[in-house]
Amino acid sequence: MAEFFQRGNWLGFLRRYLLVSFFLHMVWEFVQMPLYTLWFEAGALKIALYGLHCTAGDAAIASAALMTALLIAGEGDWPGTAYFKVAILTILIGFAYTVYSEWLNVYIRKSWAYAPAMPLVPPFGIGLSPLLQWLVVPVLVLFYCRLCQQVKSPVDQSV
């Protein structure tokens, strides 16, 4: 199992990023649920299914944001080099997509709606919670993954 997340291994970084990102986005989705009208209009099963659906979407956004950032700014020995360029681009891409997606799904498609408790950010009236989600979660995940890459694991100490 240690080889699965091996230090200095871009694939290990990617695996860790996807797993931790999925978990943290899932936690965020369920914590912010009362800020959406669904919380007051649906039963527990429907809320749970929507939360899992949104988490799957978050995982897709997170992986697409990182892959796009790697294609634009990554280098052959990433994350050893160009880490911060890729990290900043990943956060910006995820955030930009979230602004677009929230605007599209709340105001155009009307796929979901904000509850009155959701603080809105001008000029587009995007909910504060999803915007914070796409700043806080990627920063935490990227920081954690970078830290794991820099700390020697018991497997590495024998080398």
N, C-alpha and C positions, 0 to 999 in steps of 0.2 A: 504494500500500500504506500510506503514511503516514496517509492519510485514514481508513483502516480503524480505526486506534487514535488518532484525533485527540484532542489535549489539550482538556479542557473539555467533552468530549462524553460523555454518560452511556452512549450505545451503544458507544462505544469502550472505556469502562471495563468494561462488561458483557462485551464480546467478549474483552478481555484477561483478565478474571476467570475466565471459563469455560475458556479455553485453558490458562492457567497452572495453574488448579486441577486440570484434568484431568491435566496432566503430573505435577504434584507428588503427586497422589493415586496415580497409577500407580506412581511410584517408591516411595512408601510401601508400597503393597500388596505389591510384589515383595520389598522389604526385610524386611517383617514375616512373610512366608510361612512361614519356619521355626518361627514361634510357633503354627502351626496344624497339626493332625494330617495334613491334606492333604499337606503337604510330605513326609511319611514314607510315605504310603499310595498316592500317585499318581505317574504318569510325568510327564515334562517337558511333554508336550503338554497334558495335563489341567491341570497346574499353571498353564501359560501361559493357557489358556482361562479358568480360574477367576479368575486375576489380572485379565484383561481384563474379565470379567464384573463383578467387584467394583469395578473402576475405573469402569465405566459406571454402576454404582449410586452410587458416590461423586459422580460428575458430576451425576447426577439430584438427589441430596441437596443438593449445593452450590448448584445453581441454584434448587431449591425453597426452600432456606433464605434465599438472597438475595432472591428474589421475595417471599416472605412478609414478610421484614423491610422491604422497600421498600413493600409494601402497608400495613404497620402504621405505619412511622415515616418513610418517604421524603417528600421535598418536591419541588416542581416543578423546582427547579434542582439536584437531587442529581446528582453527589456534591459540588457546591459547598457545599451546606448539609445538615445532618442526617447528615453522613457517619458520625460516630462512633456515633450512635444506631443507624443501620442496620448498621454493622459489628459492634457488640456483639450486637445481636439476631441477626444472621446466625450468629455463632459460637455463641450460646446455643441457637438452634434446631437447628443441625447437631449439636451436642454432645448435646442432649436426645434427638434422634432416634436417635443412635448408641447411647446407653444402652438405649433401648427395643429397637432392632433387634438388638443383640448379645444381650440377655437373651432375647428372643423366639426368635432363631435358634439360640442355643447350648442353652438350657435347655428350651424348649417344643417347637419344631419339630425340633430336633436337626439342623439343616441343615449345621452345621459344628461343629467342636470345637477347643478349645485344646490345644496340646501342653503337656507338663509345664513347659516353659521359659517359658510365658506368665505373667507376674505378674498376679495377680487383685486387683481393687479391691473391698473390701467396700462396702456390705452385699449387693450382688447378685452378686458374683463376676464382674464384667465385666473383660475383658482390658484391661490397662494400655495396650498398644500402640494399639488402635483409639481409645481415649479421648484419648491424646496426639495421635493423627493429627488428630482433630477440634478440637484446640486449636491445634496448631502449624501445620498446613497453611492453614487459613483466615486465621490471623493473618499469616502470610508473604504469602499471595496478596493480601489486602486492603491490607497495607502496601505491597507492590510496585505494585499498581494505583494507589494514592493517590499514591505517589511519581512514577509516570509521568504522572499528571494534573498534577502541580505543576511538572515539569521541562519547559522549553520544548524542543520538537522543532525541527529545522531548518526544517520547514514553517512553524511559528509565528513564527520570527524575522523573516520577511519582512513580517509584518503590523505 
